[in-house]
Amino acid sequence: MWPDWQWLRRWEGLLLVLLVAVVALNIGLSPFYLGLSNQINLFQLSIEKLIVALVMALVIINAEIDLSVASVMGLAACVLAYLHEQGTPLYLAILVALVTGVLCGAFNGFWIAYVRLPSLAVTLAGLVGYRGVARILLEDRSIGGFPDWFDALGQRPLLGPLPLSLLLFGLFLVVAVIVLQYSAFGRYVYIIGNNQEVARYSGVKLKQVKMVLFIASGTVAALAGLLLAARLGAVRGNTAEGFELDIITMVLLGGVSIFGGSGTLTGVILAILIILNLRNGMSLANFSGNVQTGVTGALLILSVLLPNLVQAGRARWKYRRAAGGT
């Protein structure tokens, strides 16, 4: 019996083939690639983006987008650093920073869910506005000097060789899969993403779903910002600047439609692995950061174009097949 290659026709199958090719190339580039320390560093250096990408997948499946996540990350980190500099106990500063993320998400969600403004415009304004507040708080200073226990959260292993951030990513991944694939809320996310009007007439609570998504996006982004501050050991006004590019690329390359209504976390995880391994390989080959950013931008364009081209090609192939059979 011939093997069933139908899985290759799915986007996830193509991503898996691409991942295998990238890994094989990296193995050839460096004998240190498969080392445990390199594999942990591969994730740890981008783990904050990966955490935010999980909730971003839900937002985009819902036919929305949140361009402000990186600015919320930076703002939360700057709020923490500012309060720490003012002598506020760090546990209280952490709480205020997380509440800042909740408020940013609620602010975005209000204008999008209740006033019905486009999420692209609202979160683009948030990208600029939240970053501006972060720069006002710290100006051009770099603030560090956090307690050792806080720095340890982002820099030292917590369970075996794994740091806290990697453990949190695993936890959030499990929660995201359960919510998206096995809960009524996840079904509402897909339904609204497919057709908001049909969802509204079906009794789905659009406003509540969108508010929950954007509050979750702001909260998770703030948490990721705190983890980034712990890993770096210092905070500036431009902390996490530009991270939204990588985050959105991971989601769209994973097969989540920019128009909403389709996509899986399996594809997002495969896309994450591809991007991380590409960056790792380019680092091993001594490519500059600018080149790596350019490759990421190209992937973002391809992640939008390729799924549509593949879908159009399949539709044309089916049409010709049907026409030939009549």
SEMISE-820822 format. One record per atom (N, C-alpha, C): residue in one letter; x, y, z. Coordinates in steps of 0.2 Angstrom, whole numbers, plus 5000, padded with zeros to 4 digits. Each point is the difference from the previous one (the first is absolute). Layout:
AXYZ/...
This chain:
M500449945000/M499650065000/M500450065000/W499950054996/W500350064999/W499950055007/P500550035002/P499950045006/P499550064998/D499650025006/D499550064999/D500450065001/W500150044994/W500350075001/W499550055000/Q499449995002/Q499550055000/Q500250065005/W500349985005/W500250055006/W500550054997/L500349994994/L500550054997/L499650054997/R499449994999/R499650054996/R499750055005/R500049995007/R499950045005/R500650055001/W499850065003/W500550055001/W500549975005/E499749975005/E500549975006/E500549954997/G499849964995/G500449964997/G500650034996/L499950054997/L500550044996/L500550035005/L499750035006/L500450035005/L500549955003/L499749945001/L500449945003/L500649994995/V499949994994/V500549994995/V500550065000/L499850065000/L500450055001/L500550005006/L499649985006/L500450005006/L500649955000/V499849944997/V500549954999/V500650024996/A499950044995/A500550034995/A500450055004/V499750045004/V500450055004/V500449975005/V499849955003/V500349965006/V500649974996/A499949974995/A500649964996/A500550054998/L499850064998/L500550054998/L500450025006/N499750015006/N500350035006/N500549945002/I499849945000/I500549955002/I500650004996/G499950014993/G500650014996/G500450065001/L499750055003/L500450065001/L500450005006/S499849975006/S500450005006/S499949935004/P500549975002/P500049945004/P499750025007/F499950065002/F499850025007/F499250014999/Y499749994994/Y499350025000/Y499649955004/L500149945000/L499649955004/L500150005007/G500550045003/G500250005007/G499450025004/L499949985006/L499450015004/L500050085002/S500650035001/S500150075002/S499750044994/N500249984994/N499850044994/N499350004999/Q499749945001/Q499349994999/Q499650045005/I500250005007/I499750045005/I500050074998/N500650034998/N500150074998/N499650024994/L499949954996/L499650014994/L499350025002/F499749975005/F499450025002/F500050065005/Q500550005004/Q500050055006/Q500150074997/L500450014995/L500150074997/L499450034997/S499549964998/S499450034997/S499449985004/I500049975006/I499549975003/I499450055002/E500250065001/E499450055001/E499650014994/K500350004994/K499650014994/K499549934999/L500349955002/L499649934999/L499450005004/I500150035007/I499450005004/I499550044997/V500250064998/V499550054997/V499749974994/A500449974996/A499749974994/A499449955001/L500049975005/L499449955002/L499450045000/V500050055004/V499350045000/V499950044994/M500550024997/M499950044993/M499749954995/A500149945000/A499749954996/A499250005001/L499850005006/L499350015001/L499750064998/V500450065001/V499750064998/V499950004992/I500549984996/I500050004993/I499549954997/I499949945003/I499549964999/I499350035000/N499950055005/N499450035001/N499950064996/A500550004994/A499950064995/A500250075003/E500450005005/E500350065003/E500850005000/I500350055002/I500750005001/I500250055005/D500649985003/D500250055006/D500750024998/L500150064998/L500750024998/L500350035006/S499750015006/S500250035005/S500449965005/V500049934999/V500349955005/V500750025002/A500450024995/A500750015002/A500150065004/S499650054999/S500050075004/S499749985007/V499549965000/V499849985007/V500549965004/M500449964996/M500549975004/M500550055002/G500250054996/G500550055002/G499750045006/L499450024999/L499750045005/L500049975007/A499849945000/A499949965007/A500749995003/A500549994996/A500750005002/A500350075003/C499850054996/C500250075002/C499650025007/V499449985000/V499650015007/V500349975006/L500249944998/L500449965006/L500650035002/A500450024995/A500750045001/A499950065003/Y499550044998/Y499950075003/Y499849995007/L499549965002/L499849995007/L500549975004/H500449964997/H500649975004/H500550065002/E500150044995/E500550065001/E499750045006/Q499350015000/Q499750045005/Q500049975007/G500249945000/G500049975007/G499449965002/T499649984995/T499449965001/T500249935000/P499849965005/P500149935001/P499949964993/L500549964998/L499949974993/L499449964999/Y499849975005/Y499449964999/Y499450044998/L499950065004/L499550054998/L500150034993/A500650014998/A500250034993/A499849954995/I500149935001/I499849954996/I499350004999/L499650015005/L499350005000/L499750064996/V500350055001/V499850064997/V500150004992/A500649974998/A500249994993/A499549954997/L499849955003/L499549954998/L499350034999/V499850045005/V499450044999/V500050054994/T500650034999/T500150044994/T499849974994/G500349934999/G499849964994/G499349995000/V499749995005/V499249985000/V499750074998/L500250055002/L499650074998/L500150014993/C500749994997/C500150014993/C499649964996/G499949935002/G499649964996/G499250025000/A499850025006/A499350025001/A499950064996/F500550055000/F499950064996/F499949984993/N500549964997/N499949984993/N499449964999/G499849965004/G499449964999/G499350045000/F500050055004/F499450055001/F499950034993/W500550034997/W499950034994/W499949964994/I500249945000/I499949954995/I499449965001/A499849985006/A499449965001/A499450045000/Y500050065004/Y499450045001/Y499950054996/V500550044998/V500050054995/V500049984993/R500349944999/R500149974994/R500550034995/L500550035003/L500550034996/L500549944997/P500350014995/P500549944997/P500549995005/S500249945001/S500549985005/S500750024997/L500150004994/L500650034997/L500150075002/A499550044999/A500150075002/A500150015008/V499649975004/V500050005007/V500749985003/T500249944998/T500649985002/T500750034997/L499950034994/L500550044998/L500150065004/A499550035002/A500050065004/A500349985007/G499849945002/G500349975007/G500749994999/L500349974994/L500749994999/L500450075001/V499750054998/V500450075000/V499950025007/G499350005003/G499950035006/G500349975006/Y500049935001/Y500349975005/Y500750005000/R500350004994/R500750015000/R500250075002/G499650054998/G500250075003/G499950015007/V499649965003/V499950015008/V500749965003/A500249954997/A500649965002/A500650055000/R500050044994/R500650044999/R500050065005/I499450025002/I499950065004/I500249985007/L499949935002/L500149985007/L500849995001/L500349984995/L500849995001/L500450044996/E499750044995/E500450054996/E500549964996/D500750025001/D500549964997/D500449965004/R499749995006/R500449965005/R499949935000/S500549965002/S499949935001/S500049985007/I499549975003/I499949985007/I500149935001/G500449985005/G500149935001/G500049995008/G500549965002/G500150005007/G499449965004/F499749964996/F499449965003/F500349955005/P499649985005/P500249955005/P500249934996/D500549965003/D500249944997/D499549954999/W499550005004/W499449954999/W499650024994/F500050064998/F499650024994/F500449984994/D500750025000/D500449994994/D500049924999/A500049965005/A500149935000/A499449974996/L499450035000/L499449984997/L500150004992/G500450044998/G500150004992/G500749974998/Q500549995005/Q500649994998/Q500349935003/R499749975005/R500249945002/R499549945000/P500249944999/P499549945000/P499650005006/L499449984999/L499549995005/L499949925002/L499949974994/L499849935000/L500549964996/G500549975003/G500549974995/G500450054997/P500150004993/P500350054996/P499550054998/L499450005001/L499550044998/L499850065004/P500050064997/P499950065004/P499250015000/L499850055005/L499350015001/L499650024994/S500350044995/S499750024994/S499849944996/L500449954999/L499949944996/L499449965003/L500049995007/L499549975003/L499350034999/L500050075001/L499450044998/L499849994993/F500450004996/F499849994993/F499749934999/G500349955003/G499649934999/G499350005004/L500050045005/L499350005004/L499550044995/F500250064998/F499650044995/F499849964994/L500449964997/L499949964994/L499449955002/V500149975005/V499549955002/V499350045001/V500050055004/V499450045001/V499750024993/A500450034996/A499850034993/A499749944996/V500349945000/V499749954996/V499349985003/I500049995007/I499349985003/I499550054998/V500250075001/V499550054999/V499750004992/L500550004996/L499950014993/L499649944997/Q500349945002/Q499749944996/Q499549965004/Y499950015007/Y499649965004/Y499550045004/S499950064999/S499550045004/S499550044995/A499550025003/A499550044997/A500350064998/F500450035004/F500350074999/F500449994993/G500449954999/G500449994994/G499549994994/R499549975001/R499550004994/R499750064998/Y499950045005/Y499850074999/Y500550044997/V500649995001/V500650044997/V500049984993/Y499949944998/Y500049984993/Y499450034996/I499449995003/I499450024997/I500050084999/I500250045005/I500050074999/I500550024994/G500649965000/G500550014995/G499749994993/N499649954999/N499749984994/N499550054997/N499650025005/N499550054998/N499650035006/Q500250065001/Q499750035006/Q499350015000/E499750024994/E499350015000/E499649935002/V500249954997/V499749935001/V500149995008/A500650015002/A500149995007/A499550045005/R499950064998/R499650055004/R499349975000/Y499749984994/Y499349984999/Y500049935003/S500549965001/S500049945004/S500050005007/G500150065003/G499950015007/G500750005003/V500650004996/V500650005003/V500250075003/K500350015006/K500150065003/K500750034997/L499950034995/L500650034996/L500450055005/K499750045003/K500350055004/K500449975006/Q499749955003/Q500349975006/Q500649964997/V500049964995/V500549964997/V500650054998/K499950054997/K500550044998/K500350045006/M499650025005/M500350035006/M500549955003/V499849945001/V500449955003/V500649994996/L500050004994/L500649984996/L500550065001/F499850064999/F500450065001/F500350015007/I499649995005/I500350005007/I500549955001/A499849944997/A500549945001/A500750024996/S499950034994/S500650024996/S500450055004/G499750055003/G500450055004/G500349975006/T499649965004/T500349975006/T500649954998/V499949964995/V500649964998/V500650044998/A499950054996/A500550044998/A500450045006/A499650025005/A500350035005/A500449955004/L499849945001/L500449945003/L500649994996/A499950004994/A500649984995/A500550065001/G499850065001/G500450065001/G500449995006/L499749985006/L500349995006/L500649945000/L499849954996/L500549944999/L500650034996/L499850044995/L500650034996/L500450055005/A499750045004/A500450045005/A500549955004/A499749955003/A500449955004/A500549974996/R499949984994/R500649974996/R500550054998/L499850064998/L500550054999/L500450035006/G499650015005/G500350035006/G500050075000/A499750044995/A500050075000/A499450024995/V499750065000/V499550024996/V500150074997/R499850014994/R500150064997/R499350024996/G499950064998/G499450024997/G499849964994/N500549974996/N499949974994/N500049925001/T500049985006/T499949935001/T499549964996/A500149954997/A499549964996/A499850034994/E500450064998/E499850034994/E500149964994/G499450004995/G500149964994/G499849925001/F499849985006/F499949935001/F499349984997/E499650054999/E499449984996/E500049974994/L500650024996/L500149974993/L500149935001/D500549975004/D500149935001/D499449975002/I499650035005/I499449965003/I499549994995/I499850054996/I499549994995/I500349964994/T500650004998/T500349954995/T499949935003/M500149995006/M499949935002/M499349974999/V499550055002/V499349984999/V499849994993/L500250054996/L499849994993/L500349954996/L500749995001/L500349944997/L499749945002/G499849995006/G499749945003/G499349984996/G499850044996/G499449994996/G499350035003/V500150045005/V499450045002/V499950064995/S499450004998/S499850044994/S499950075003/I500350054997/I500050075002/I499350035000/F499549964996/F499350025000/F499649975005/G500349965004/G499749965006/G499649944998/G499849965005/G499649944999/G500349944999/S500750004999/S500349944998/S500750005003/G500349945002/G500749995002/G500049965006/T500649975002/T500049955005/T500750025004/L500049985006/L500650015004/L500549964998/T499949944997/T500549964998/T500450034994/G499750044996/G500350034995/G500550065003/V499750035005/V500350065003/V500749975004/I499949945003/I500649975003/I500549994995/L499849974994/L500549984995/L500350064997/A499750064999/A500250064998/A500550035005/I499949995006/I500450035006/I500749964999/L500049934999/L500649965000/L500450024994/I499650024994/I500450014994/I500350075001/I499750055003/I500350075001/I500649995004/L499949975006/L500549995005/L500649974997/N499949954996/N500649964997/N500350044995/L499650044996/L500350044995/L500550055003/R499750035005/R500450065004/R500649965003/N500049955003/N500549965003/N500649984994/G499749984995/G500549984994/G500350064997/M499750065000/M500350064997/M500550035005/S499949995007/S500450025005/S500749964999/L499949934999/L500549955000/L500550024993/A499650034995/A500450024994/A500250075000/N499950035006/N500350075001/N499650054996/F499449994998/F499650054997/F499850065005/S500050064998/S499950065004/S499250005002/G499950045006/G499350005002/G499550034995/N500350054996/N499650034994/N499849954995/V500449954998/V499949954996/V499449965003/Q500149985006/Q499549965003/Q499350035000/T500050075002/T499450034999/T499750014993/G500450004995/G499850004993/G499749944999/V500349945002/V499749944998/V499349995004/T500050025006/T499350005003/T499550044997/G500250064997/G499550044996/G499849964994/A500449974997/A499949964994/A499549945001/L500149975006/L499649955002/L499350025002/L499950065002/L499450035002/L499650014993/I500350034995/I499750014994/I499849934997/L500449955000/L499949934997/L499449975004/S500050015007/S499549975004/S499350024998/V499950064997/V499450034998/V499849984993/L500650004996/L499849984992/L500049934999/L500449965003/L500049934998/L499449965001/P499750005006/P499449975002/P499450014994/N500050074999/N499550024995/N500249974993/L500650004998/L500249974994/L499949934999/V500149965006/V499949935000/V499349995000/Q499650045003/Q499249985000/Q499850024993/A500250054997/A499850024993/A500249944995/G500649975001/G500349954996/G499549945000/R499949985007/R499549945001/R499450014997/A499750065000/A499350014997/A500050004993/R500650024997/R500050004992/R500149924998/W500449975004/W500249924999/W499349975000/K499650015005/K499449965001/K499550024994/Y500050074998/Y499650024995/Y500149964993/R500750004999/R500249974994/R499949925000/R500149975006/R499849935001/R499349994998/A499650045003/A499249994999/A499850014993/A500350054997/A499950024993/A500249944995/G500649975002/G500249954996/G499649935001/G499750005005/G499649945001/G499350004998/T499850064997/T499350014998/T500049994992/
